[in-house]
Amino acid sequence: MTAIVGVLNKRAAVMAADSAVTVRNDKGVKIYNTATKIFSLSDEHPIGVMIYDNVEFMGTPWDLIFNLYRKERGGRACLSVQEYAEEFIRFLKEKEFYSNEESRENYLLLEMSAYYNMVKEEVFDQLEKEGISVEDENAVRKELKEVINSMNGIYEEIGTCKDFAKYTEKEFSKTSKKLLDSLMDACEDEHLPTDMRREWQHGIFVHIRSELFLNSIGTGVVFVGYGEKDIFPSAFPTVIGGAIDNRLRYNFNLERADKITHDNTAWILPFAQEDVMLTMMKGIAPDLYSTIAEEVHSSMEKAVLQVTEELGMKDDKHVTEVSAPIIEKIQDEFAEKIDEVISEKFTSGIVDTVESFNVEDMVNMAESLISITNLQRHITSSEESVGGPIDVAVVTKTGGFKWAKQKEERL
């Protein structure tokens, strides 16, 4: 796992990352504090990247890919940071994804296995909640269809990866035949219906076309710096998965892209294990915020039921129909008010402070944000997935990419 952060204002963009990398195999979990997660993309232009979740792309180390890109394309200027991201995606495709047939098959196997396990666990969880035995084949089949259909709806709503817009299920069925055979064998071993190959195939097909990436398969690649036309820095997050049928799974995360302007004068952008940094910035832990919102909603529903009982009203359906939009409106107003308080008392003050920071202050802040995440994991988690030396790089319009703090390199 990883903790990375970007701190941006009109003067510079600062990137910081820990050095922990988690390796899982048949013997267990091992954490090494030697990974580099920040890279320069050009010796001539002010552009760099941070990565999280994976240090390899389909079996090829990301540091090798970035170094080769810098050597081959580093002299090419782009008008914006987004264009650098698009140019890098073209580079991966032209180099045949730095992979071979075996690594592409392994990537598809990872995607299919992750989808299978996600669906299977959801089915078994629902059966347990409903008190239904996994031996009841009809009930399992019904639940399995419902879960797959529900996931299909979510994927379709999210949208399709650009390279897969014209990809057909017929093409996928040819590529995945051998792996689907293995999946059906797994269904038999785990007492799942073996006559649902068609549903599994369609569900996996919808999954791999979608812009939703399951954890631990894709790599977050955050492009940070300046395009030729930029006066102020930008951050452009991308998630890159792998290649299937000569198509690349990737997603430009436009919702989290940020650009410093005269109006948007400073920002802090944490990624990966961002909960500790968000807690500091917002004054409340993200999980606690979600829990409070859920409890408020639940409490309002209970209050309506209690009032209904006190008044001797028996038409629960009518009460629900009337009360549901009222509860939702109150919930929205509650969330809006909490967000206003968070912005006024926490976020705005931090942003205003970062706006006035010089580069040295920004470096110290970025390093400190990684350090407090490391400390929190050290205190509370048995798996210290954030740790090791902290690397910090600075990108400025006139000075380009420079290291502020870098762990010692050893051969």
C-alpha positions, -999 to +999 in steps of 0.1 A: +000+000+000+009+036-003+004+072+009+011+100-016+001+136-016+004+167-038+005+202-023-001+229-049-002+267-050+007+294-075+045+290-068+049+252-072+036+217-070+052+195-044+049+157-044+056+134-014+054+096-010+064+069+014+086+040+004+066+010+016+056-017-009+035-048+001+044-081-015+019-110-011+026-146-020+019-181-008+042-176+022+024-146+035+028-108+034+061-089+034+065-051+034+097-035+020+105+001+025+125+006-007+100+016-034+102+048-053+069+063-062+078+097-076+094+102-110+104+129-135+089+126-170+113+151-186+147+166-181+136+196-200+100+203-190+083+207-156+063+175-154+064+145-130+043+116-117+033+099-085+021+063-084+001+043-059-013+007-055+012-011-078+049-006-086+046-028-118+026-026-149+018-061-162+051-074-149+072-045-159+084-021-132+070+014-135+103+030-128+118+014-159+088+025-180+091+061-168+128+062-174+124+049-209+097+074-215+119+103-203+147+091-225+126+087-256+098+114-252+111+136-225+120+164-249+085+166-262+065+195-247+027+193-242+003+222-238-013+209-206-008+183-179-037+163-193-020+162-227+011+147-210-012+120-196-027+113-230+008+113-246+020+087-220-010+065-227-001+066-264+035+057-255+023+026-236+002+014-265+030+019-291+054-001-269+028-030-269+021-023-232+056-035-222+041-070-221+039-104-238+011-128-244+016-145-210+015-113-190-016-102-208-033-135-200-022-132-164-037-097-162-070-110-176-069-138-151-064-113-123-094-093-134-116-123-138-106-137-104-112-104-087-146-101-102-155-138-094-144-134-058-163-102-053-195-117-066-191-149-047-185-132-014-215-109-019-237-140-027-225-159+004-230-128+026-266-123+014-274-160+019-260-158+054-280-127+062-312-143+049-305-176+067-304-196+035-281-227+032-255-226+004-267-262-003-300-247-017-290-246-053-321-227-065-317-200-039-280-197-047-287-194-084-314-167-078-290-147-055-261-151-080-282-137-109-294-108-087-258-099-077-244-101-112-274-081-126-269-055-099-231-052-107-239-049-144-262-019-137-235-002-116-208-008-143-231+005-171-240+036-151-203+044-145-194+043-181-170+025-205-132+027-209-124+046-240-105+018-257-133-007-251-161+014-265-164-008-296-153-041-279-178-069-284-187-098-261-180-121-290-144-109-291-142-114-254-156-149-254-128-160-278-101-145-256-115-157-223-126-192-233-099-211-215-101-189-184-139-192-183-135-230-183-113-227-152-139-203-136-167-229-141-144-255-125-141-232-095-179-228-093-182-266-091-155-268-064-173-241-043-208-254-048-220-226-071-243-234-100-223-247-130-250-238-156-245-200-155-215-196-178-234-172-199-242-149-170-206-150-157-192-142-191-215-113-196-208-100-161-170-101-165-173-086-200-193-056-186-167-053-158-136-052-180-152-026-203-161-003-174-142+026-159-145+011-124-112-005-112-111-031-085-086-024-058-050-038-062-052-044-099-048-010-114-021+016-107-029+052-098-007+075-119-010+112-109+006+136-134+018+168-117+033+199-131+029+224-160+020+223-196+036+248-220+006+272-218+002+269-180+013+296-156+002+277-125+005+239-118-021+211-123-026+176-110-042+151-133-050+116-118-052+085-140-058+049-132-040+024-156-050-013-155-036-036-182-042-047-218-069-071-230-072-079-267-047-051-276-069-025-257-057-007-226-079-003-195-074+032-182-094+060-168-088+097-165-101+107-131-115+141-141-134+145-108-102+146-089-082+166-114-072+200-100-057+231-115-044+261-097-059+293-110-064+329-098-096+317-081-084+282-070-052+294-054-041+263-034-050+227-029-039+195-011-045+162-030-040+130-010-043+096-027-043+059-018-043+058+021-057+092+024-079+089+055-055+104+079-047+134+057-084+140+050-091+138+088-066+166+094-080+187+065-117+182+073-116+178+111-134+145+110-124+110+099-141+100+066-154+068+081-169+086+111-185+112+088-202+084+068-213+066+100-228+097+114-248+103+082-261+068+082-271+069+119-289+102+114-309+087+085-316+056+105-327+077+136-351+097+115-367+066+101-371+052+136-386+084+149-412+083+121-421+047+130-424+056+167-446+086+160-468+064+137-472+039+165-480+066+191-507+080+168-521+045+162-515+047+125-513+013+108-508+021+071-470+018+072-467+019+034-485+052+031-463+066+060-432+055+043-442+070+010-449+104+027-420+104+050-392+092+027-388+124+006-390+145+038-363+124+055-341+127+023-346+165+022-336+168+059-306+145+053-294+166+024-298+198+045-279+181+074-250+171+050-249+206+035-247+222+069-219+199+080-200+205+048-203+243+054-189+239+089-160+217+077-152+242+050-155+273+073-136+259+103-111+236+087-106+233+049-107+270+040-082+279+067-058+252+055-062+263+019-056+299+028-025+290+047-011+268+018-018+297-006+008+318+013+034+291+017+068+293+000+083+262-015+101+252+017+069+254+037+051+232+011+079+206+012+076+205+050+038+202+049+039+174+023+065+154+042+045+159+075+013+146+059+030+114+050+046+112+084+014+114+103-001+087+081+029+065+089+025+072+126-012+064+126-006+031+108+023+023+132+001+028+162-032+012+150-024-014+123-006-047+125+003-043+089+024-011+086+016-004+050+029+031+051+065+037+060+102+040+051+120+071+039+098+098+025+107+112-010+097+148-018+100+164-052+092+200-063+080+211-097+082+248-107+075+265-140+110+278-144+130+252-124+114+220-136+114+188-116+139+188-086+143+165-056+138+182-022+144+150-003+153+116-018+162+084-001+198+072-007+201+051-038+222+019-035+233-005-061 
